Amino acid sequence: MTAGPKSRSRDIRRSRRRRQHGCWNHLIAAPLWVAYGANLGTLLRTCDAVGACMAVPRTDHYRDALDHGDTLERRPHIHWLDRSKLAWIEDQRARGSTVVAVELAEDAVPLTRLEPARQTTIVLLGHERRGVPEEAWPLVDEVVEIPMVGRGASLNVAVAGSLVLYRLAGLA
Ligand SMILES: C[S@@+](CC[C@H](N)C(=O)[O-])C[C@H]1O[C@@H](n2cnc3c(N)ncnc32)[C@H](O)[C@@H]1O
C-alpha cells in the first residue's frame, strides 16, 4: 500500500524539522485592535509558520482569545503590552523598528512591491470594522495594501495580516 497524503506530510514535516525556528523579534505581528478570537488564533498560527512574534495588550479579551484559538503545541512568543498601544508603538520606533500598517489607504504600497523585512518590523492590524485608528497613523512608517479585484470592500483581517507576514518574512 502506498503512503497517503497524511503520512507524506508527516514525513515532510519531520525532514524539515532542522529548519524550524522561533521568532527572534525581527517580525512582530501587532493585531492591537482585532476583536474576534478566531482572527487572533489564525494570526498566531501564521506567526508560528513564518517565525514571527505577536504583540497584544495584556487584557482578558486577548488572553482568552489566544488561549482558545490556539491549537499549537508551542505557541510563538507573545509580547504582552502593559502600557497604552500608542506608547508601545512609539517606544518600538524609538528603538529603531519600522512600523508597517496593513490597511487600505491612498498612499499605500501594494503587497506585490513589499520587500522582505531587513530590520525589526512591527505589523499593525486594524479592527474588523473600524480598521487602524486615526491616532496611530502618525506613528506609521509604511502602509501596505493588498490589491483586490472583487466586489468586497476588504479582506478578513487574519487573511490580510497573514499575506503581509509571509511577504515580510521572505516566504512569499
Ligand atoms: C475588514 S478590514 C476593516 C475595514 C474597515 N471597514 C475600513 O474601511 O477601514 C480589517 C482590517 O483588515 C486589514 N485589511 C483588510 N483588507 C485589506 C486590504 N485589502 N489591504 C490591506 N489591509 C487590509 C486591515 O488591517 C483592516 O484594518
The ligand as a MOL file (V3000), in Angstrom:
LIG
                    3D

  0  0  0     0  0            999 V3000
M  V30 BEGIN CTAB
M  V30 COUNTS 27 29 0 0 0
M  V30 BEGIN ATOM
M  V30 1 C -12.1950 44.2150 7.4780 0
M  V30 2 S -10.9060 45.3510 7.4660 0 CHG=1
M  V30 3 C -11.6000 46.8520 8.0890 0
M  V30 4 C -12.0150 47.7590 7.0080 0
M  V30 5 C -12.7130 48.9880 7.5600 0
M  V30 6 N -14.0970 48.8250 7.3940 0
M  V30 7 C -12.2630 50.1940 6.8420 0
M  V30 8 O -12.8750 50.5310 5.8480 0
M  V30 9 O -11.2490 50.7950 7.2890 0 CHG=-1
M  V30 10 C -9.9880 44.9000 8.8950 0
M  V30 11 C -8.5290 45.0370 8.7430 0
M  V30 12 O -8.0710 44.0990 7.7830 0
M  V30 13 C -6.9590 44.6100 7.0890 0
M  V30 14 N -7.2920 44.6070 5.6580 0
M  V30 15 C -8.4070 44.0760 5.1030 0
M  V30 16 N -8.3580 44.1440 3.7680 0
M  V30 17 C -7.1800 44.7280 3.4630 0
M  V30 18 C -6.5320 45.0530 2.2150 0
M  V30 19 N -7.0950 44.8030 1.0400 0
M  V30 20 N -5.3070 45.6430 2.2690 0
M  V30 21 C -4.7260 45.8820 3.4580 0
M  V30 22 N -5.2910 45.5950 4.6550 0
M  V30 23 C -6.4910 45.0170 4.6580 0
M  V30 24 C -6.6640 45.9570 7.7000 0
M  V30 25 O -5.7100 45.8090 8.7400 0
M  V30 26 C -8.0060 46.3580 8.2600 0
M  V30 27 O -7.8700 47.2820 9.3000 0
M  V30 END ATOM
M  V30 BEGIN BOND
M  V30 1 1 1 2
M  V30 2 1 2 3
M  V30 3 1 2 10
M  V30 4 1 3 4
M  V30 5 1 4 5
M  V30 6 1 5 6
M  V30 7 1 5 7
M  V30 8 2 7 8
M  V30 9 1 7 9
M  V30 10 1 10 11
M  V30 11 1 11 12
M  V30 12 1 11 26
M  V30 13 1 12 13
M  V30 14 1 13 14
M  V30 15 1 13 24
M  V30 16 1 14 15
M  V30 17 1 14 23
M  V30 18 2 15 16
M  V30 19 1 16 17
M  V30 20 1 17 18
M  V30 21 2 17 23
M  V30 22 1 18 19
M  V30 23 2 18 20
M  V30 24 1 20 21
M  V30 25 2 21 22
M  V30 26 1 22 23
M  V30 27 1 24 25
M  V30 28 1 24 26
M  V30 29 1 26 27
M  V30 END BOND
M  V30 END CTAB
M  END
